[in-house]
Amino acid sequence: MSIDPLLLIVPGPEEIKTAIDPIMKHGRDNISYLYTLDAFDWSVILLYFGILSLLAILGVYRVRMVWQFWRYRDVKPKPAGIFAEEKLPRITVQLPLFNELYVVERLVESVVRLDYPREKLEIQVLDDSTDETVAIAEATVHKYREQGVNIHYIHRSDRTGYKAGALENGMKTASGELLAVFDADFMPNPDCLRRMVDYFTDERIGMVQMRWGHINANYSLLTRLQEVFLDGHFVVEQTSRNRTGAFFNFNGTAGMWRREAIEWSGGWQHDTLTEDTDLSFRAQLMGWRFIYLVDDEVPAELPVEINAFKAQQRRWAKGLVQVGLKLMPRIWHHPTLSLKQKVELFFRLFGNCAAILMIVLSLLHVPVLIVRFNQGLFHLITLDLPLMLFATFSVVSFYGTAITYRYPGEKKRLLMIPLAMAVGIGMVFSNTRAVLEALFGVKSSFVRTPKYKVESSSDNWLQVARKYRRKKGWLPFLELTFAAYFVFAVYYAFRSGIYATIPFLLIFLVGYGYIGGMSLLQDRMRRLLGVFKR
């Protein structure tokens, strides 16, 4: 009987286990920094730490904003004077719409209640709709005109320029010296105009922006997370920039412009998806000053649908990069801007490019775990932890500041920060797509964020969402693939005894899993509801 020679050189399961166990034990116990790396190891580690270092620079930028916020939190803007009642300027309130049949009546109703002299207030409903919104908006405007309100319905069948085009078209017939803008999902408080108008006693002021409030923040986990994201921007970023003399942008709604500032700065232009940021920076480059009112809010409805939220974030990410490509050469060569202002604007406009780095970093986690396995605790403590902790601290301090300022004493809200970090990571594929489209000049239309008049937990958005169905695309499957990848990464880290990395890996796992899973789940719920309705 012959003996297979392979049996002499191929070990069995018991032999493999006997050989591997000491190695695994050595990896867990090793604290030596003398481990020799080969070329592949060096390539992986250099790329890994290079990306971590770049992200750490963004972390420094974020921490700097937090420090500036606390330093200047009590330096609040004050108007140069107060308008006498008879000298109040004429205001035109512009309400741009596109297919907002569920919220148009709520919007107009809140605007006609604004506390401002009727003879000095004009309202324009700028409707580009192609559905039942047209009839609803027209009837609503007619109702209030019959009551003596100076309100006009302006409909365009040609959507050239999208929202920017509608605002530009409205300006042709607007009678106001000042132009206030409110999107369809907003509900301005009656004293809103009064709180902004006196800042225009200073002829150098071109725009006043109020903070966005949230009507339905407690509706779901998604809306609570959006509240964290938006408050970080509106509380920390906008306040920090405005009070340190840096440029900040009009957020497209809940603000008021001096008409002259718009005209002198080149008007509304529609070659980017963030026409508000584009105009804001052009105006400030012309010397106009802006005011931000962090303590005055205009309530708005948050998207309750994950794919609508992703589309909104994608539009903002792409638009900012487009504005950066358009204006950065002008900014960089501007004779009166300081280097600090130029660098600040670069970070603001191109910060979303970090999404690309996050995808590469995600892919590197398993190779890094394998390469770093034999290096043990020494490298982990001296290299990994400082960078990871700093990146984590920058995010925690950023969102923690916003929560602490808005909700003092409500410490439980801070528990949302790890989830917000996870969801921010989960969004990187969607935002990377937006950034790449901007960098390569891929044109896309202005994708609206549908609102369903969801104001309380008893409102069921699925009953009305079929009207504005959004394609989920292929991104959710890619996001879930990465979630599965991090399931393996967590298992490998646990099996190898690299326990300190597991909390960071779980953030990636939860982020990709939540974003991808929710996208597919909500789409499935829509489909099932559609079947039952038939």
C-alpha positions in Angstrom: 0.0 0.0 0.0 1.5 3.3 -1.1 1.6 6.4 1.1 0.5 9.7 -0.3 3.5 12.0 0.1 1.3 15.0 0.7 0.2 13.4 4.0 3.8 13.7 5.1 4.0 17.5 4.6 0.4 18.8 5.0 -0.5 19.2 8.7 -3.9 18.1 10.1 -6.3 20.3 12.1 -4.7 19.4 15.5 -1.2 20.2 14.2 -2.4 23.6 12.8 -4.0 24.5 16.1 -0.9 23.5 18.0 1.2 25.7 15.7 -1.1 28.7 15.8 -1.9 28.9 19.5 1.6 30.1 20.6 1.6 32.7 17.8 -1.8 34.0 18.8 -0.7 34.1 22.4 2.5 35.9 21.4 0.5 38.5 19.5 -1.6 39.2 22.5 1.3 39.5 24.9 3.9 41.1 22.7 4.9 44.6 23.8 8.0 44.8 21.7 8.7 47.6 19.3 11.4 45.5 17.5 9.1 43.7 15.2 10.4 43.9 11.6 8.0 45.1 8.9 8.3 44.1 5.3 7.4 46.3 2.3 3.7 45.4 2.3 3.5 46.1 6.0 5.1 49.5 5.6 2.8 50.4 2.6 -0.3 49.6 4.6 0.8 51.3 7.8 2.1 54.5 6.0 -1.2 54.8 4.2 -3.2 54.2 7.3 -1.4 56.7 9.5 -1.2 59.2 6.6 -5.0 59.2 6.4 -5.4 59.3 10.2 -3.1 62.3 10.2 -5.1 64.1 7.6 -8.3 63.4 9.5 -6.5 64.6 12.7 -5.9 67.9 11.0 -9.6 68.2 10.3 -10.0 67.4 14.0 -7.8 70.3 15.0 -9.9 72.6 12.8 -13.1 71.3 14.5 -11.6 71.7 18.0 -10.5 75.2 17.1 -14.1 76.1 16.2 -15.3 74.7 19.6 -12.7 76.8 21.4 -13.8 79.9 19.5 -17.4 79.3 20.2 -16.9 79.2 24.0 -14.5 82.1 23.9 -17.0 84.4 22.1 -20.3 82.8 23.2 -21.2 86.0 25.1 -20.2 88.4 22.3 -23.6 88.7 20.8 -24.5 90.9 17.9 -26.5 94.1 18.5 -28.1 96.3 15.8 -26.5 99.6 15.2 -29.9 101.3 15.6 -33.6 100.8 15.8 -36.0 101.7 12.9 -38.8 104.1 13.8 -42.1 102.5 13.0 -42.7 104.9 10.1 -39.3 104.3 8.7 -39.3 100.5 8.6 -38.0 99.3 5.2 -40.3 97.5 2.8 -39.8 93.7 2.9 -40.7 91.1 0.3 -41.0 87.5 1.7 -40.2 84.9 -0.9 -41.5 81.3 -0.6 -39.9 79.1 -3.2 -41.8 75.8 -3.8 -41.5 72.7 -5.9 -44.1 69.9 -5.4 -44.9 70.6 -1.7 -48.6 69.8 -1.6 -48.5 68.6 2.0 -46.9 71.7 3.6 -47.7 74.7 1.3 -50.8 75.7 3.3 -48.9 75.5 6.6 -46.2 77.7 5.2 -48.4 80.4 3.8 -50.5 80.4 6.9 -47.5 81.1 9.1 -46.1 83.8 6.8 -49.3 85.8 6.7 -49.2 86.0 10.5 -45.9 87.8 10.5 -45.9 90.9 12.7 -45.0 93.6 10.3 -46.9 96.6 8.9 -49.1 95.3 6.1 -48.5 98.2 3.9 -44.7 97.4 4.0 -45.0 93.7 3.6 -45.2 91.8 0.3 -45.4 88.0 0.0 -44.4 86.0 -3.1 -45.2 82.4 -3.6 -42.7 81.3 -6.2 -44.0 78.0 -7.4 -42.2 75.7 -9.9 -44.5 72.7 -9.1 -45.7 70.2 -11.6 -48.3 68.4 -9.4 -51.4 69.2 -7.3 -49.3 71.8 -5.4 -50.2 74.3 -8.1 -53.9 74.2 -7.4 -53.4 74.2 -3.6 -50.9 77.0 -3.6 -53.0 79.2 -6.0 -56.2 78.6 -4.0 -54.3 79.5 -0.7 -52.9 82.7 -2.2 -56.3 83.7 -3.5 -57.9 83.1 -0.1 -55.5 85.4 1.7 -55.6 88.0 -1.1 -59.4 88.2 -0.5 -58.6 89.0 3.1 -56.4 92.0 2.1 -53.0 90.4 2.3 -50.5 91.6 -0.2 -49.6 88.2 -1.6 -48.8 87.1 -5.1 -48.6 83.7 -6.8 -45.9 83.3 -9.4 -45.7 80.0 -11.3 -43.0 78.9 -13.7 -43.4 76.1 -16.1 -39.7 76.2 -17.0 -37.5 75.3 -13.9 -34.3 76.9 -15.3 -32.0 77.4 -12.4 -34.3 75.5 -10.0 -34.5 77.4 -6.6 -32.0 80.1 -7.6 -33.9 80.6 -10.8 -37.2 81.0 -9.0 -35.7 83.5 -6.5 -34.1 85.4 -9.4 -37.4 85.5 -11.2 -39.2 86.8 -8.1 -36.8 89.6 -7.7 -37.9 91.1 -11.1 -41.3 92.1 -9.6 -40.4 92.3 -5.9 -41.0 95.7 -4.3 -39.0 95.2 -1.1 -35.7 96.8 -0.2 -35.1 93.6 1.9 -35.8 90.0 0.8 -36.7 87.3 3.4 -36.6 83.7 2.2 -38.4 80.7 3.8 -38.5 77.2 2.4 -41.6 75.2 2.3 -40.8 73.1 5.4 -40.4 76.2 7.6 -42.8 77.9 10.0 -41.5 81.4 10.9 -42.6 82.8 14.2 -44.7 86.0 14.1 -41.8 88.2 15.4 -39.3 86.8 12.9 -39.0 89.9 10.7 -38.9 92.3 13.6 -35.9 90.4 15.1 -33.9 90.7 11.9 -34.8 94.1 10.4 -33.1 96.5 12.8 -29.6 95.0 11.9 -30.1 96.7 8.5 -29.8 100.1 10.1 -26.1 99.5 9.4 -25.8 100.0 5.7 -22.8 97.6 5.5 -25.0 94.6 6.6 -26.0 92.5 3.6 -27.7 89.5 5.2 -29.0 88.3 8.6 -29.4 84.5 9.2 -31.4 82.8 12.0 -30.8 79.4 13.4 -32.9 76.5 12.2 -35.2 75.0 14.8 -36.8 71.5 14.5 -40.5 70.8 14.7 -40.3 67.0 14.7 -36.9 66.3 16.3 -38.3 63.7 18.6 -40.2 61.8 15.9 -37.7 59.0 15.4 -34.1 58.1 15.9 -33.3 59.5 12.4 -34.7 62.9 13.2 -33.0 63.0 16.6 -29.7 62.3 14.9 -30.4 65.0 12.3 -31.0 67.4 15.2 -27.5 66.6 16.5 -25.9 67.2 13.1 -27.7 70.4 12.3 -27.2 71.9 15.8 -23.5 71.2 15.4 -23.5 73.3 12.3 -25.9 76.0 13.4 -24.7 76.4 17.0 -20.9 75.9 16.8 -19.9 76.4 13.2 -22.0 79.4 12.2 -21.5 81.2 15.5 -17.8 80.6 15.6 -17.3 81.9 12.1 -19.5 84.9 12.5 -18.1 86.1 15.8 -14.4 85.7 14.7 -14.8 87.6 11.5 -14.7 84.6 9.2 -17.0 84.1 6.3 -20.2 82.2 6.9 -23.0 81.3 4.6 -26.7 82.0 4.2 -28.4 78.6 4.6 -30.9 79.1 1.9 -33.8 79.9 4.2 -34.7 81.5 7.5 -32.7 84.7 6.6 -33.1 88.1 5.2 -31.0 89.8 2.4 -30.5 93.4 1.5 -31.6 93.5 -2.2 -28.7 95.8 -3.0 -26.2 93.2 -1.7 -27.6 90.5 -4.0 -27.5 92.7 -7.0 -24.0 94.1 -6.4 -22.7 90.6 -5.8 -23.8 89.2 -9.2 -27.3 88.0 -8.3 -28.6 84.5 -7.8 -26.5 82.1 -10.0 -27.4 78.5 -10.7 -24.1 76.9 -11.8 -23.8 75.1 -8.4 -26.3 73.1 -6.2 -25.7 75.4 -3.2 -26.7 78.8 -4.7 -27.0 80.2 -1.1 -23.4 79.5 -0.3 -22.2 80.7 -3.7 -24.0 84.1 -3.3 -22.9 84.4 0.4 -19.3 84.2 -0.4 -19.5 86.4 -3.4 -21.2 89.0 -1.3 -18.7 88.8 1.5 -15.8 89.1 -1.0 -17.5 92.3 -2.1 -17.2 93.6 1.5 -20.8 93.0 2.7 -21.1 92.0 6.4 -23.3 89.2 7.7 -25.0 88.7 11.0 -25.9 85.3 12.6 -28.5 85.0 15.4 -27.9 81.8 17.2 -30.5 82.4 19.8 -33.3 83.2 17.4 -34.7 80.1 15.6 -37.1 79.5 12.8 -38.8 76.0 13.3 -38.6 73.6 10.4 -39.6 70.0 9.6 -36.8 67.4 9.4 -36.8 64.7 6.8 -38.3 61.5 8.2 -37.1 59.3 5.3 -33.5 58.1 5.2 -33.2 58.3 1.4 -34.5 61.9 1.4 -31.9 62.7 4.1 -29.1 61.2 2.1 -30.1 63.1 -1.0 -30.2 66.3 1.0 -26.7 65.7 2.4 -25.4 64.7 -1.0 -26.7 67.9 -2.6 -25.0 70.0 0.1 -21.7 68.1 -0.2 -21.6 68.4 -3.9 -22.7 72.0 -3.9 -20.0 73.1 -1.5 -17.3 71.5 -3.6 -18.7 73.1 -6.7 -18.6 76.5 -5.0 -15.0 75.8 -3.9 -13.9 75.0 -7.4 -15.7 78.1 -8.6 -14.6 80.7 -6.0 -11.3 79.3 -4.5 -9.0 80.9 -7.1 -10.7 84.3 -6.5 -10.6 83.7 -2.7 -6.9 82.8 -2.8 -5.9 85.8 -4.8 -8.1 88.3 -2.9 -6.0 91.2 -1.8 -7.6 91.9 1.6 -8.3 88.4 2.9 -5.8 87.1 5.5 -4.1 83.7 5.1 -6.2 82.5 8.1 -9.4 83.5 6.3 -8.3 81.7 3.1 -7.4 78.5 4.9 -10.7 78.7 6.8 -12.6 78.9 3.5 -10.6 76.1 2.1 -11.6 73.8 5.0 -15.2 74.9 4.7 -15.6 74.3 1.0 -13.5 71.1 0.6 -14.1 69.5 4.0 -16.5 66.9 2.5 -13.5 65.5 0.5 -12.7 63.7 3.8 -15.5 61.2 2.9 -13.1 59.7 0.3 -10.4 59.2 3.0 -13.0 57.6 5.3 -13.7 54.9 2.6 -10.0 54.1 2.2 -9.6 54.1 6.0 -12.5 51.7 6.3 -10.9 49.3 3.7 -7.6 49.4 5.6 -8.9 48.3 8.9 -8.6 44.5 8.4 -5.2 44.7 6.7 -4.0 47.0 9.5 -5.2 44.5 12.1 -3.3 41.7 10.4 -0.1 43.8 9.9 -0.2 45.3 13.4 -1.0 41.9 15.0 2.5 41.1 16.0 3.3 44.6 17.2 1.3 44.4 20.3 0.5 47.0 22.9 3.6 49.3 22.4 2.6 50.6 19.0 -1.1 50.6 19.9 -0.6 52.8 22.9 2.0 55.1 21.3 0.5 55.6 17.9 -3.1 54.4 17.4 -4.7 55.5 20.6 -3.6 59.2 20.5 -4.8 59.7 16.9 -8.1 57.8 17.5 -8.8 59.5 20.8 -8.0 63.0 19.3 -10.3 62.3 16.4 -13.0 61.1 18.8 -12.5 64.1 21.1 -12.9 66.6 18.3 -16.3 65.1 17.3 -17.5 64.7 20.9 -16.6 68.2 21.8 -18.2 69.6 18.7 -21.6 68.0 19.1 -21.4 68.0 22.9 -21.0 71.8 22.8 -24.1 72.2 20.6 -26.1 69.9 22.9 -24.9 71.6 26.1 -25.6 75.1 24.7 -29.1 74.3 23.5 -30.1 71.9 26.3 -28.2 72.7 29.5 -28.8 70.1 32.1 -30.1 67.4 29.7 -27.0 65.2 29.9 -28.9 62.2 28.4 -28.8 63.9 25.0 -25.0 63.4 25.0 -25.7 59.7 24.5 -26.7 60.5 20.9 -23.1 61.5 20.0 -21.7 58.0 19.4 -24.7 57.2 17.2 -24.2 60.5 15.4 -20.5 59.6 14.8 -21.6 56.2 13.4 -24.2 57.6 11.1 -21.7 60.3 9.9 -19.4 57.4 8.9 -22.2 55.5 7.3 -22.9 58.5 5.0 -19.5 58.5 3.4 -20.4 56.5 0.3 -23.3 58.9 -0.5 -21.1 61.9 0.1 -18.2 60.5 -1.8 -20.3 60.1 -4.8 -21.4 63.7 -4.5 -17.8 64.9 -4.1 -16.5 62.9 -7.1 -19.4 64.3 -9.2 -18.4 67.8 -8.3 -14.7 67.2 -8.9 -15.3 65.6 -12.3 -17.9 68.2 -13.4 -20.8 65.7 -13.5 -24.0 67.8 -13.8 -27.1 66.8 -11.8 -30.5 68.4 -11.1 -31.6 70.0 -7.9 -33.1 67.1 -5.9 -35.7 68.4 -3.5 -36.2 67.0 0.0 -39.9 66.1 0.2 -41.8 66.9 3.4 -44.9 65.2 4.6 -46.2 67.6 7.4 -44.9 65.2 10.0 -45.0 67.1 13.3 -45.7 64.6 16.0 -45.2 60.8 16.7 -48.8 60.2 15.7 -48.2 61.3 12.1 -47.6 58.4 9.7 -45.4 59.6 6.8 -45.8 56.3 5.0 -49.5 57.1 4.2 -48.4 60.0 2.0 -44.9 59.1 1.0 -45.9 57.0 -2.0 -46.6 60.3 -3.8 -43.0 61.2 -3.9 -41.2 57.9 -4.2 -37.4 58.0 -4.3 -35.2 55.4 -5.9 -32.9 53.7 -3.4 -30.2 52.9 -5.9 -27.2 50.6 -5.3 -25.5 52.4 -2.5 -27.5 50.6 0.3 -26.1 47.3 -0.9 -22.5 48.7 -0.8 -23.1 50.1 2.7 -24.4 46.7 3.9 -21.4 45.0 2.3 -19.1 47.2 4.4 -21.2 46.5 7.5 -20.5 42.8 6.9 -16.8 43.6 6.4 -16.7 45.2 9.8 -18.5 42.2 11.4 -15.4 40.2 10.3 -13.1 43.0 11.5 -14.7 42.9 15.0 -14.4 39.1 15.1 -10.8 39.2 14.0 -9.9 41.8 16.6 -11.7 39.8 19.3 -10.1 36.5 18.3 -6.6 38.2 18.2 -7.1 39.9 21.5 -6.8 43.4 20.0 -9.6 44.6 22.3 -8.8 48.3 22.3 -9.8 48.6 18.6 -13.2 47.0 19.0 -15.2 50.1 20.1 -13.9 52.0 17.0 -14.7 49.1 14.7 -18.2 48.9 16.1 -18.8 52.6 15.3 -18.1 51.8 11.6 -20.2 48.6 11.8 -23.2 50.4 13.3 -22.9 53.3 10.9 -22.8 51.3 7.7 -25.4 48.9 8.9 -27.9 51.6 10.0 -27.6 53.6 6.8 -27.8 50.7 4.4 -30.4 48.8 6.4 -32.7 51.7 6.9 -32.6 52.6 3.2 -33.7 49.1 2.3 -36.2 48.8 5.1 -38.0 52.0 4.5 -38.2 51.2 0.8 -39.6 47.8 1.6 -42.2 49.4 3.9 -43.3 51.7 1.1 -43.7 48.8 -1.3 -45.7 46.7 1.1 -48.0 49.7 1.9 -48.5 50.2 -1.9 -49.5 46.6 -2.3 -52.0 46.8 0.6 -53.4 50.1 -0.8 -54.2 48.4 -4.1 
